[in-house]
């Protein structure tokens, strides 16, 4: 046979489209051509495949070899196509008889010795193969990840020779089994934080309703410490969330099968680019906001990020996904993350300190705050001040533990799922009308707050969502005035003192 056809998978965002690996071996001067829009890593497969075939004891055909990766308009990247290309050459050259190859899909990078190296994206590829009703042959290091797709056979191979023996019927590749989950390490405990009761309450509300949170305060008041303990307040992921998060991490090559079900916590440095945060590349890959899917994205020193980087967060915060478009490619990634951010009230960080340590001019403070646009702040549900602590607060005993707060959060979140099937943050305008009933006093107070604070329609709806979460924590079906008052309090302006700011048009305290 001079023609062979095998199947593999590419990665396109969160999808793994099927790729037909067609290999033709013909008479003529020795040549090795790869076509089908291959990236550099794929074109380099020619040298890896030749060395792997020779190292495995086969004769490399001294003929004209043409490899086509179809469809031709789909970009192909990484070394995942090494294994099907090598098998296709052996089958087309008559060195290997593989009648069972039609029922299998293959992916794996070959070393020069013929050993198989792991590939990224094993879980999305396995999900695609499961939909096509085929089994998958993968490197042993990737098979433990792919087996989580379930409903199909995943064969774990260590070398090209092992795969050839399996296809010939001389021996059988072992079926992969799920890895044992590692013992879950307890995250830092909220009881370690002294004082800061308002910030602790804001963390609880944010965790219960999946709301975004911005903490403002001087250096050393515990903002980063609070953020690090936020993950410990969130309820466990369900199976669908865990698999979706694992698929995103797998596509980036960052997934550890033993850590299935752990909520991600991503904390990029403020020097991160827009592509690093949102995703990008010639063949788009997920950025930090997608790697934090169903978890937490912590941005410390928020104003130090570039303005265009922060503006790129606006759409994902609203929609829960991000679309990356290139001239020849378009990919969509999920980005349903919780934003926890921290910042200083001024460039030196000591605005409002009773000792008068701050020497920042009003112009410097204005420029510093102007790095955060109004539309971005409008999309952050909770804004809270983290003030300096007194000696008495520092020496006081520990407060509530993460376990105690997480129990209340879990009950409130379960109530949301039973009522509307999703977190309060994800409520649409029509959902708000149905699921956020207000008492007469609450309705009056919210109307006054909207008029006095000049809230936008988005801010109005976000206040209602936060008030709904506060009511859920108190096990109330109807939102009352106290719930609205607390929600409005979290819409405070960034004046660095913990007081509400001044309305820009009315010139009065809000």
C-alpha positions in Angstrom: 0.0 0.0 0.0 1.4 3.4 -1.0 -1.3 5.5 0.8 -2.2 5.5 4.5 -4.8 7.5 6.4 -4.8 8.0 10.2 -6.7 10.4 12.4 -5.5 12.8 15.0 -6.7 16.1 16.6 -5.7 19.7 16.5 -6.5 22.4 19.1 -8.6 25.4 18.2 -9.6 27.3 21.4 -11.5 24.8 23.5 -12.3 22.6 20.5 -10.3 19.7 19.2 -11.2 19.4 15.5 -10.4 16.1 13.7 -7.3 16.1 11.5 -6.8 13.5 8.8 -3.1 12.5 8.4 -2.7 11.3 4.8 0.7 9.8 3.9 1.6 8.9 0.3 4.8 7.1 -0.5 5.8 7.1 -4.2 8.7 6.3 -6.4 11.1 9.1 -7.2 14.0 11.0 -5.6 14.0 10.8 -1.8 12.0 13.7 -0.4 9.8 14.4 2.6 7.1 17.1 2.2 4.6 18.2 4.8 1.6 20.2 3.7 -1.7 21.4 5.3 -0.8 24.7 7.0 1.8 23.3 9.5 3.5 25.6 12.0 7.3 25.4 12.6 7.0 22.6 15.3 5.0 20.5 12.8 7.5 21.0 10.0 10.3 19.9 12.3 8.5 16.6 12.6 10.3 15.4 9.5 13.6 15.0 11.4 12.1 13.6 14.5 10.1 11.0 12.6 13.0 9.9 10.5 15.2 9.4 13.5 12.5 7.7 15.6 11.7 5.2 12.8 15.4 4.3 12.4 15.9 4.0 16.1 12.9 1.7 16.4 14.5 -0.8 14.0 12.6 0.0 10.9 14.0 1.0 7.5 13.1 4.6 6.5 11.8 4.5 2.9 14.2 6.2 0.5 11.3 7.4 -1.7 9.2 10.5 -2.2 7.0 10.9 0.9 4.1 13.4 1.0 2.2 14.0 4.3 -1.0 16.0 4.1 -2.7 17.3 7.3 -6.3 17.9 6.4 -8.3 20.2 6.5 -5.7 22.4 4.8 -7.1 25.7 6.2 -6.8 24.7 9.9 -3.5 25.8 11.5 -1.5 22.8 12.9 0.9 23.3 15.8 3.0 21.4 18.3 4.5 17.9 18.0 1.3 16.0 18.5 1.3 14.8 14.9 4.6 13.0 15.1 3.1 9.6 16.0 0.4 9.4 13.3 2.9 10.7 10.7 5.4 7.9 11.6 2.7 5.3 11.6 1.4 6.5 8.3 4.9 6.3 6.7 5.3 2.7 8.0 1.9 1.6 6.8 2.2 3.3 3.4 5.7 1.8 2.8 4.4 -1.7 3.6 6.5 -2.1 6.8 3.4 -2.3 9.0 0.0 -3.9 8.7 -2.5 -2.1 10.9 -6.1 -3.1 10.1 -7.4 -1.7 13.5 -6.0 1.8 12.8 -9.4 3.0 11.5 -10.9 2.6 14.9 -8.2 4.6 16.7 -6.9 8.2 16.9 -3.3 9.0 17.6 -1.3 11.9 19.1 2.1 12.1 20.6 5.5 13.7 20.2 8.4 11.5 19.2 11.9 11.7 20.6 14.8 10.7 18.4 15.0 7.3 20.2 11.3 6.5 19.4 10.0 7.2 22.9 6.8 9.2 23.2 6.7 12.5 25.0 3.5 14.1 26.4 1.4 16.6 24.5 -0.8 19.4 25.8 -4.5 19.4 25.3 -5.0 15.6 25.8 -8.3 16.1 27.6 -10.0 18.2 24.9 -8.7 15.8 22.2 -10.1 12.8 24.1 -13.5 14.6 24.4 -13.5 15.1 20.6 -12.5 11.4 20.0 -15.3 10.3 22.3 -17.8 12.2 20.3 -16.6 10.5 17.2 -16.9 7.0 18.8 -13.2 6.2 18.6 -10.5 5.1 21.0 -7.3 7.2 21.5 -3.6 6.2 21.6 -1.6 8.7 23.6 1.8 8.9 25.4 1.5 7.4 28.9 2.1 10.8 30.5 -0.9 12.3 28.7 -3.2 9.2 29.0 -3.9 9.7 32.7 -5.3 13.2 31.8 -7.3 12.0 28.8 -9.0 9.2 30.6 -11.0 11.8 32.6 -13.1 12.3 29.5 -14.7 8.9 30.3 -16.9 6.7 28.0 -14.0 5.5 25.8 -10.8 3.5 25.8 -7.5 5.4 26.2 -4.4 3.4 25.4 -1.1 4.5 27.1 2.0 4.1 25.0 5.6 4.7 25.8 7.2 4.3 22.4 6.6 4.0 18.7 7.5 0.3 18.8 4.9 -0.4 21.4 2.2 1.2 19.2 3.3 -0.8 16.2 3.2 -4.0 18.2 -0.4 -3.1 19.3 -1.5 -2.4 15.8 0.0 -5.7 14.5 -1.7 -7.7 17.3 1.6 -8.9 18.8 0.9 -7.2 22.1 -1.7 -4.9 23.6 -1.2 -1.4 25.0 -2.4 -1.0 28.6 -5.6 1.0 29.1 -5.1 4.1 31.1 -6.8 4.4 34.5 -7.6 7.7 36.3 -4.9 9.0 38.7 -5.6 9.0 42.4 -6.5 12.5 43.5 -3.8 14.0 45.7 -4.7 14.9 49.3 -6.1 18.3 49.2 -4.0 20.8 51.0 -6.0 23.2 53.2 -5.7 26.8 51.8 -4.6 29.6 54.2 -7.2 30.1 56.9 -9.2 33.4 57.3 -8.7 33.1 61.0 -5.2 34.3 60.5 -6.5 37.7 59.6 -6.9 40.1 62.6 -9.6 42.7 62.5 -10.7 43.9 59.0 -14.3 42.9 59.7 -15.7 44.9 56.8 -13.3 43.4 54.4 -14.0 39.9 55.7 -17.7 40.5 55.3 -17.1 41.7 51.7 -15.1 38.5 51.0 -18.1 36.4 52.3 -20.6 38.3 50.1 -18.3 38.0 47.1 -17.8 34.2 47.6 -21.5 33.6 48.1 -22.7 35.3 44.9 -19.5 35.0 42.8 -19.0 38.8 42.8 -15.9 40.7 41.9 -14.2 42.7 44.6 -11.8 45.6 44.8 -9.9 46.3 48.1 -8.3 49.7 48.7 -5.9 50.5 51.5 -2.4 51.4 52.5 0.5 48.9 52.2 0.6 46.3 54.9 -3.0 46.3 55.9 -3.7 42.7 54.7 -5.1 43.0 51.2 -3.0 40.3 49.7 -3.5 38.2 52.8 -7.2 38.4 52.5 -7.1 37.6 48.7 -5.0 34.5 49.3 -7.7 33.2 51.7 -10.6 33.8 49.3 -10.3 30.4 47.5 -10.9 28.7 50.8 -14.3 30.3 51.1 -15.6 29.0 47.8 -17.7 25.8 47.6 -16.4 22.8 45.8 -16.8 22.6 42.0 -19.3 20.2 40.6 -18.2 17.6 38.0 -19.0 19.7 35.0 -17.1 22.7 36.3 -14.1 20.5 37.2 -14.0 19.0 33.8 -14.4 22.4 32.0 -11.6 23.9 34.2 -9.4 20.9 33.5 -9.9 21.2 29.8 -8.7 24.8 29.8 -5.6 24.0 31.9 -4.9 21.0 29.6 -5.0 23.1 26.5 -2.3 25.3 28.1 -0.3 22.2 29.3 -0.7 23.1 33.0 -3.2 20.5 34.2 -2.2 18.0 36.9 -4.7 15.1 36.9 -4.2 14.6 40.7 -5.5 18.1 41.3 -8.9 17.6 39.6 -11.6 19.7 41.3 -9.3 22.4 42.8 -10.3 25.9 42.0 -7.5 27.8 40.2 -5.9 30.9 41.8 -4.0 33.0 39.3 -2.0 36.1 40.4 -0.2 37.6 37.4 2.4 40.3 37.9 1.4 43.9 37.0 3.9 43.8 34.1 1.8 41.2 32.3 0.8 42.1 28.7 -2.7 42.1 27.3 -1.9 38.8 25.4 -0.7 37.2 28.7 -3.8 38.3 30.5 -6.5 37.7 27.9 -4.8 35.2 25.6 -3.2 35.4 22.2 -0.5 34.2 19.9 -0.4 33.3 16.2 -2.3 30.2 17.2 -4.4 31.6 20.1 -3.8 30.2 23.5 -5.6 30.9 26.8 -4.5 33.7 29.0 -4.7 34.2 32.7 -8.4 35.0 32.7 -9.2 31.7 31.1 -6.7 29.8 33.3 -8.7 31.2 36.2 -11.9 29.9 34.8 -14.2 28.8 37.7 -11.6 30.2 40.1 -10.0 33.4 41.2 -8.0 36.0 39.3 -6.1 38.2 41.8 -4.7 41.5 40.4 -2.5 43.2 43.0 -1.5 46.8 42.6 -4.3 47.2 40.1 -3.4 50.7 38.8 0.1 49.6 38.0 -1.2 47.4 35.1 -1.2 49.1 31.7 -4.5 50.8 31.0 -5.1 48.8 27.8 -4.5 45.6 29.7 -7.2 46.5 32.3 -9.6 47.6 29.6 -9.3 44.2 28.0 -11.0 42.8 31.1 -14.2 44.7 30.6 -15.9 42.3 28.1 -14.9 39.0 29.8 -16.1 40.4 33.2 -19.5 40.9 31.6 -19.8 37.9 29.3 -17.8 35.2 31.0 -15.8 34.3 27.8 -13.3 35.9 25.5 -12.9 35.6 21.7 -9.4 36.0 20.2 -9.4 36.8 16.5 -6.5 36.5 14.1 -6.3 37.0 10.3 -6.6 33.3 9.7 -7.9 32.0 12.9 -10.5 32.6 15.6 -10.7 31.0 19.0 -13.1 31.3 21.9 -12.1 30.5 25.5 -14.3 30.5 28.7 -13.4 33.2 31.2 -15.9 32.9 34.1 -13.5 34.0 36.8 -13.9 36.0 40.0 -11.8 39.1 40.0 -10.2 40.1 43.3 -8.2 43.2 43.0 -6.1 45.4 45.4 -4.7 48.9 45.2 -3.3 51.7 47.2 -5.4 54.9 47.7 -2.6 57.1 46.2 0.9 56.7 44.6 2.7 56.6 48.0 -0.1 54.5 49.6 -0.7 56.6 52.7 -3.5 58.9 51.8 -5.7 59.6 54.8 -3.1 58.5 57.4 -3.6 60.5 60.6 0.2 61.0 60.8 0.2 63.0 57.6 2.8 60.7 55.9 1.2 61.2 52.5 2.9 64.0 50.4 1.1 63.2 47.1 -0.4 66.3 45.4 -4.0 66.3 44.3 -2.9 66.1 40.7 -0.8 63.0 41.4 -3.7 61.3 43.1 -6.0 62.2 40.3 -3.6 60.8 37.7 -3.1 57.6 39.7 -6.9 57.0 40.0 -7.5 57.9 36.4 -5.6 54.7 35.4 -8.8 52.9 36.3 -11.6 53.8 33.9 -15.1 54.4 35.0 -16.5 51.5 32.9 -14.1 49.1 34.5 -14.9 50.2 38.0 -18.6 50.0 37.1 -18.2 46.3 36.4 -16.7 45.6 39.9 -19.5 44.7 42.2 -17.9 45.3 45.6 -15.4 48.0 46.6 -14.2 48.1 50.2 -11.6 49.9 52.1 -9.0 48.0 54.1 -7.7 50.5 56.7 -4.6 50.3 58.9 -5.0 48.2 62.1 -4.6 49.4 65.6 -2.3 47.6 68.1 -5.4 46.4 69.9 -6.8 44.8 66.7 -3.5 43.1 65.9 -3.2 41.5 69.3 -6.9 40.4 69.4 -7.8 36.8 69.2 -8.5 35.1 65.8 -11.8 35.6 64.1 -14.0 33.1 62.3 -12.2 30.4 60.4 -12.6 29.8 56.7 -14.6 26.6 57.4 -17.2 28.5 59.3 -17.6 31.2 56.6 -17.5 28.5 53.8 -20.4 26.7 55.4 -22.6 29.9 55.2 -21.4 30.5 51.6 -22.3 27.0 50.6 -25.8 27.3 52.0 -26.4 30.7 50.2 -25.0 29.3 46.9 -27.1 26.2 47.1 -30.2 28.5 47.6 -29.2 30.4 44.4 -28.8 27.2 42.4 -32.2 25.9 43.6 -33.9 29.2 42.8 -32.4 30.2 39.5 -29.8 27.5 38.5 -26.8 29.9 38.6 -24.9 32.4 40.8 -26.4 35.8 41.5 -23.6 37.5 39.5 -24.8 35.8 36.4 -28.4 37.0 36.6 -29.6 38.7 33.4 -32.0 41.7 33.4 -35.0 39.5 33.0 -33.8 37.2 35.8 -33.4 40.1 38.2 -37.1 41.0 37.8 -38.1 37.5 38.7 -35.6 36.6 41.4 -34.9 39.9 43.2 -38.2 40.9 44.9 -37.9 44.1 47.0 -39.8 45.2 50.1 -41.4 48.6 49.9 -38.7 50.1 52.2 -35.9 48.5 50.1 -37.4 49.8 46.8 -37.6 53.4 48.2 -34.0 53.2 49.5 -32.7 51.9 46.2 -34.5 54.7 44.3 -33.0 57.3 46.6 -29.5 55.8 46.2 -29.8 55.7 42.4 -30.8 59.4 42.3 -28.3 60.6 44.8 -25.3 58.5 43.7 -26.1 58.8 40.0 -25.8 55.1 39.5 -25.8 53.7 35.9 -28.2 51.1 34.8 -25.4 48.5 35.1 -24.6 49.7 38.7 -28.3 49.6 39.6 -28.5 46.0 38.5 -25.3 45.0 40.2 -26.6 46.6 43.4 -29.7 44.4 43.1 -27.5 41.3 42.6 -25.3 42.0 45.6 -28.4 42.7 47.7 -29.9 39.4 46.6 -26.7 37.7 47.8 -26.8 39.4 51.1 -30.4 38.4 51.6 -29.5 34.8 50.7 -26.8 34.8 53.4 -29.5 35.8 55.8 -31.9 33.2 54.4 -34.4 35.9 53.3 -36.6 35.4 50.2 -37.5 39.1 49.9 -34.7 41.8 49.9 -35.2 44.3 52.6 -33.8 47.8 53.2 -30.8 46.5 55.2 -29.7 44.3 52.3 -29.9 47.2 49.9 -28.1 49.6 52.3 -25.2 47.2 52.5 -25.1 46.6 48.8 -25.1 50.4 48.1 -22.3 50.8 50.6 -20.1 48.6 48.5 -20.5 51.0 45.5 -18.4 53.6 47.3 -16.1 55.9 45.4 -12.3 55.6 45.6 -11.5 58.5 47.9 -9.0 56.4 49.9 -10.7 57.1 53.3 -13.5 54.6 53.4 -16.1 57.4 53.0 -18.3 57.7 50.0 -17.1 60.1 47.5 -18.5 63.4 46.1 -21.0 63.3 43.3 -19.2 65.0 40.3 -22.3 66.9 39.3 -24.1 67.7 42.5 -21.0 68.5 44.5 -22.3 66.9 47.6 -21.3 63.9 49.8 -22.8 60.6 48.6 
